[in-house]
């Protein structure tokens, strides 16, 4: 439960395009092609944005963990 809360805190700190691609790819489990169609992006943009979003989310989760240690 605390892990999920941390994930949502980290997602909330992402810019909208990063949040969208993580939700479609990782939470809704859509393919790269499906995600590209929904977002009106090409597949390469989905891949690159997801890579950047994952890196930023990890950084945000690390920062959140140290700012709010009781959440983990």
N, C-alpha and C positions, 0 to 999 in steps of 0.2 A: 504494500500500500504506500509506504513512504517513497519507494523507488518510483512509483507512478506519479506521485505528487512532484517529485524532483524533475521528472521528465516534462510535466506540464509547465512547471516554472521555467525550465530551460526553453521550451517551445515558445512560451509567451514573450521571451526576450529576443526572439529572432525577428528579422525583418519579414514582412508578409510573403515574399517570394520563397524564402527559405522554409518558412512554416508550411506553406502550401505543398511544396514538393515533398517534404518529409511526411506530411499527412497522407498524400495520395500514394506515395511509394511504400512507405514503411507501415503505416497504420491501416490504410485501406487495401494495401498489397496489390496495387495496380501495376501493370507492366510499364516499361519505359514508354512504349508506343502509346498506350492508353493515357498515361500521364501527359505526354506531349500533346495529344489531341485535346484533352480537357483544358490545358493551360494555353493552348494555341502557340506552343513552342516547338522547335525541332528537337529530335531525340538527343542530340549532342548537348543542347542547352539543359535538358533535364539532367543528364549525367553530370555535367559540370556543376550545376546549381546544387544537386544533391550532395556531391562531394564537399562543396564549400559549406553547405548547411550542416552536414554531419560534423565537420570540424568545428564550426561555430557552436553547435549544440553541446559538444563535448567540453569546450572552453566554458560555456555558460554553466553547465552542470558542475564543473570543477569549482567555479567561482561561487555558485550558490551553495555548494556543500561546505565551503569554508566560511561563508557569511552566515548561513543558517544551519549549523551542524546538527541541530535537533531534528531536522527534516530527514536525516539519513540514519 
